[in-house]
Structures are given as structure tokens and as C-alpha cells.
Amino acid sequence: MSSCIKLEVQTDDQTPQKWCISLHEDVLKRLLSQHGGPITMHKVFGEGSLFSPLLFGKFFDPSDAFPLWDFDSDTLLYNLRNSGKTTVDWFHTDQAYVLKAPLPGVGKTNIQIHVEKGKIMEISGQVKQQREGKAKDWRSCNWWLYGYVRRLELPEDADCRKIEAFLTNGVVLEIRIPRNPLYFGTLEMKIQQPKISE
């Protein structure tokens, strides 16, 4: 029997300088070579994971916003899907943009979803506590030691006020981003609107 819980999508995260330190390829290689702990870095950042910098075929820092819906998932994930390394999927219908991804090793209570200024959706979470230090926010230092993130550019017609997120069996994340039906009408009006000459 499957269980499905609705997650809160927050729009009030105004933390300055978060994700200010990039995750580089050499750092990722070191992380993936380490072992230990109930939540291994390999599960969180390994090839095929939503949070992997290698998800899109070549290295891409997951703290940089990626325009996911500009690409066809079958094309972008072709090699990973053929080798059975990922089941991450995204698509769009006339009504909504949808992202589905398994979250192995992340933990059901750890997921946070923020929408930044209506333009960037951020899926993140902390996997271990940061030691006391100068940085007050785990995201503003070497965040990959403490958590994970995937930042995505929202399409222009996305209605960020109505985004819904669900977690099924504590493992599969589904995010539904409604399309604003007024967007195309407004865009059409702007194109057709005659210029007023003075």
C-alpha cells in the first residue's frame, strides 16, 4: 500500500549568499570516493540522482539554475536511461509542468522546496548538522558536505503560486507546476497591440 504526503512549497526564503560556493568536479570525485554514514554521498550525488552534477551528461553545478523544461527528458537522459541508472523524468501537458524523481538516501522529512522570486525553484535538504562556525547557514559554505540542492529555472508561463509537491512512499518526489492560462493571452495581446504614434 502506497502512502503519499503533500509537501509545503515555500516562497519566503530570502537568505542572501546561499549556494555561493560552487561544487567542482574534483570535489565531487573526492565526495564519491568517501564511505560511511546512513546516508552516503554516492546515493545523493551519484550518477542518475536528481542532485547529481552529472545528471545532464556533462558536469553542471546543481546550485546553478538549470532550464529543465527547455529540454526533452528522453534526449537529455538517453544514456542514463539506457543503462538503467536513472528514473528521473519531466514533461509538460497543456495544464502543467511535471517533475518526477526518486530520492534514495535523502529521507522523507528532509526535502525543502522554495520558489525564488517566482523564477527559480529550489529543491534542497540538509543531511547532517553543520558544526558551529562562522557561517550561520549551511548553504553558504561547503554545502555539499551537509546537504544537497537542485535549482531549476521555471518556465515563463509557470504559475509559481500554485506549485504542488508530493512524496510517495517517502521516496518518489513529484512536483506539479501549473501553467498560467492567462500567460499566452497576455503575450498575444502584447504582440498584437498597435504602437501609438505621437
C-alpha positions as CSV (number, residue, x, y, z in Angstrom):
1,M,0.0,0.0,0.0
2,S,1.5,3.3,-1.0
3,S,1.4,6.5,1.0
4,C,1.5,10.0,-0.4
5,I,2.2,13.2,1.6
6,K,1.9,16.7,0.4
7,L,5.0,18.9,0.9
8,E,4.9,22.6,1.6
9,V,6.3,24.8,-1.2
10,Q,7.8,28.0,0.4
11,T,8.2,31.4,-1.3
12,D,9.7,33.3,1.6
13,D,13.3,32.2,1.6
14,Q,15.3,35.4,1.2
15,T,18.7,34.1,2.5
16,P,21.4,36.2,0.9
17,Q,24.6,34.5,-0.5
18,K,23.2,31.0,-0.3
19,W,24.8,28.4,-2.6
20,C,27.6,31.0,-3.1
21,I,30.3,28.3,-3.2
22,S,30.3,26.1,-6.3
23,L,30.6,22.4,-6.3
24,H,33.6,21.5,-8.6
25,E,34.3,18.2,-10.4
26,D,37.4,17.4,-8.3
27,V,35.4,18.0,-5.1
28,L,32.6,15.7,-6.3
29,K,35.2,12.9,-7.1
30,R,36.5,13.2,-3.5
31,L,33.0,13.1,-2.1
32,L,32.0,10.0,-4.1
33,S,35.2,8.1,-3.0
34,Q,34.3,8.5,0.7
35,H,32.2,6.0,2.5
36,G,30.2,5.9,5.7
37,G,27.1,7.1,7.4
38,P,23.5,6.0,6.9
39,I,23.1,8.5,4.0
40,T,26.0,8.1,1.6
41,M,27.2,10.8,-0.7
42,H,27.1,8.3,-3.5
43,K,23.3,7.9,-3.2
44,V,22.7,11.6,-3.0
45,F,25.2,12.9,-5.7
46,G,25.8,9.7,-7.7
47,E,25.1,9.4,-11.4
48,G,21.4,9.4,-12.1
49,S,20.4,11.2,-8.9
50,L,18.3,14.4,-9.3
51,F,21.1,16.1,-7.3
52,S,24.0,14.8,-9.3
53,P,26.1,17.3,-11.2
54,L,26.4,14.7,-13.9
55,L,22.7,14.2,-14.5
56,F,22.6,16.1,-17.7
57,G,25.5,14.4,-19.5
58,K,28.3,16.7,-18.5
59,F,29.2,18.4,-15.2
60,F,26.7,21.1,-14.2
61,D,26.8,22.5,-10.7
62,P,23.3,21.7,-9.2
63,S,23.3,25.1,-7.3
64,D,23.2,26.8,-10.7
65,A,19.7,27.1,-12.1
66,F,19.1,24.7,-15.0
67,P,16.3,25.4,-17.6
68,L,15.0,21.8,-17.3
69,W,11.8,22.2,-19.4
70,D,13.7,23.6,-22.3
71,F,15.0,20.1,-22.9
72,D,13.3,16.8,-23.8
73,S,14.0,14.3,-21.0
74,D,14.3,11.3,-23.3
75,T,17.1,13.1,-25.2
76,L,19.0,14.6,-22.3
77,L,18.8,11.4,-20.2
78,Y,19.2,8.9,-23.0
79,N,22.5,7.3,-21.9
80,L,21.5,7.1,-18.2
81,R,18.1,5.6,-19.0
82,N,19.5,3.0,-21.4
83,S,22.0,1.9,-18.7
84,G,19.2,1.8,-16.1
85,K,20.9,4.4,-13.9
86,T,18.1,6.9,-13.6
87,T,14.3,7.2,-13.5
88,V,14.2,11.0,-13.2
89,D,11.6,12.3,-15.6
90,W,10.0,15.6,-16.5
91,F,7.4,16.6,-19.1
92,H,4.6,19.1,-19.6
93,T,1.0,19.0,-20.6
94,D,-1.4,21.8,-21.6
95,Q,-2.1,22.3,-17.9
96,A,1.2,21.8,-16.0
97,Y,4.9,21.1,-15.9
98,V,5.7,17.9,-14.0
99,L,9.0,16.6,-12.4
100,K,9.2,13.1,-11.0
101,A,12.3,11.8,-9.3
102,P,13.3,9.1,-6.8
103,L,15.2,10.4,-3.8
104,P,17.3,7.5,-2.5
105,G,19.3,8.3,0.6
106,V,17.7,11.6,1.1
107,G,15.0,10.9,3.7
108,K,11.4,11.9,3.6
109,T,11.5,14.6,6.2
110,N,14.5,16.4,4.7
111,I,13.0,17.9,1.5
112,Q,12.5,21.6,1.2
113,I,11.1,23.3,-1.8
114,H,11.4,27.1,-2.3
115,V,10.4,29.3,-5.1
116,E,12.7,32.3,-5.5
117,K,11.2,35.5,-6.9
118,G,8.8,33.4,-9.0
119,K,11.6,32.4,-11.3
120,I,13.8,29.7,-9.7
121,M,12.5,26.5,-8.0
122,E,14.9,25.1,-5.5
123,I,14.8,21.5,-4.1
124,S,17.2,21.1,-1.2
125,G,17.8,19.5,2.2
126,Q,20.3,19.0,4.9
127,V,21.7,15.5,5.6
128,K,23.9,16.3,8.5
129,Q,24.3,19.1,11.0
130,Q,26.9,21.8,10.4
131,R,29.5,22.3,13.1
132,E,29.5,25.6,14.9
133,G,31.5,28.1,13.0
134,K,31.4,31.5,11.3
135,A,28.8,30.6,8.7
136,K,25.2,30.7,10.1
137,D,23.6,29.0,7.1
138,W,24.9,25.6,5.9
139,R,24.2,26.6,2.3
140,S,26.7,29.5,2.4
141,C,29.8,27.3,3.0
142,N,30.8,23.9,1.5
143,W,27.1,22.9,1.4
144,W,27.7,19.5,-0.3
145,L,29.2,18.3,3.0
146,Y,25.9,19.0,4.8
147,G,23.2,18.7,2.2
148,Y,22.1,18.8,-1.5
149,V,20.3,21.1,-3.9
150,R,18.9,21.2,-7.4
151,R,17.9,24.6,-8.7
152,L,15.7,24.8,-11.8
153,E,14.6,27.8,-13.9
154,L,10.8,28.0,-14.0
155,P,9.2,28.4,-17.5
156,E,7.8,31.9,-18.1
157,D,4.2,30.7,-18.1
158,A,4.6,28.8,-14.8
159,D,2.1,29.8,-12.1
160,C,4.5,29.7,-9.1
161,R,1.8,30.5,-6.6
162,K,0.1,27.1,-7.3
163,I,3.0,24.7,-7.3
164,E,2.3,21.4,-5.5
165,A,4.8,18.8,-4.3
166,F,4.1,15.2,-3.2
167,L,6.3,12.5,-1.8
168,T,5.1,8.9,-2.4
169,N,6.3,6.1,0.0
170,G,8.9,8.6,1.3
171,V,11.0,8.0,-1.9
172,V,9.4,9.4,-5.1
173,L,9.1,13.2,-5.4
174,E,6.5,14.6,-7.8
175,I,6.3,18.4,-8.4
176,R,3.4,19.8,-10.4
177,I,3.8,23.4,-11.7
178,P,0.5,24.7,-13.2
179,R,0.7,26.7,-16.4
180,N,-0.9,30.1,-16.3
181,P,-3.7,30.1,-18.9
182,L,-3.6,33.9,-19.0
183,Y,0.1,34.0,-20.0
184,F,-0.4,33.2,-23.7
185,G,-3.4,35.6,-23.9
186,T,-1.3,38.4,-22.4
187,L,1.6,37.6,-24.7
188,E,-0.6,37.6,-27.7
189,M,-2.1,41.0,-26.7
190,K,1.4,42.5,-26.3
191,I,2.3,41.3,-29.8
192,Q,-0.9,42.5,-31.4
193,Q,-1.1,45.8,-29.6
194,P,-0.6,48.6,-32.1
195,K,2.0,51.2,-31.4
196,I,0.6,54.7,-30.7
197,S,2.4,57.4,-32.6
198,E,2.6,60.8,-31.2
